[in-house]
Amino acid sequence: MSRSPSKSKTSPYDLSYGFYAVMGGFKADIEEFSDTTETDALSSAAILSLAREGFFCQIDQAIIQNKSKASNLAKILTIFQVS
């Protein structure tokens, strides 16, 4: 995470970044607080709280795009399950 020193009107964060955040893509190390797990997903409220303090999770757009890839078969099966 890095602290943003200035508030500019243009943002490097887009809709895919937002979806990644809301879907639990960002993880925090909680090993010292939990006996059962090492990491846990940050909630959207936690990410918003960090953003208000000027902290942003820097992640390469290619990593987000790589996580969102699904095979065509998986997409077709999902469509049939939903309908």
C-alpha positions, -999 to +999 in steps of 0.1 A: +000+000+000+011+035-006+000+069+006-012+093-020+002+128-012-021+147-035-057+145-046-058+146-084-090+146-104-077+117-126-075+083-111-055+053-121-083+031-107-111+020-129-142-002-128-123-035-129-102-023-099-135-016-080-149-050-089-116-067-078-119-049-045-156-056-039-152-093-048-125-098-021-094-096-043-073-077-017-060-098+012-045-087+045-020-106+066-039-115+098-016-143+110-008-126+143-045-122+151-058-156+141-048-192+149-067-207+119-058-185+089-029-164+076-048-140+053-083-127+049-100-106+023-104-069+030-141-058+030-152-029+009-157-009+041-120-015+050-108-005+016-129+026+017-116+035+052-080+031+039-088+052+009-101+080+031-068+080+049-050+082+016-038+046+014-044+027-018-036-009-027-014-007-057-019-036-080-009-041-117-039-041-141-025-073-157-030-092-124-066-081-122-072-091-159-055-125-153-078-133-124-109-125-143-102-149-172-125-179-174-127-205-201-155-203-227-169-235-213-171-221-178-189-190-191-214-211-211-221-233-181-226-202-159-251-188-184-271-220-184-271-222-146-284-186-143-312-190-169 
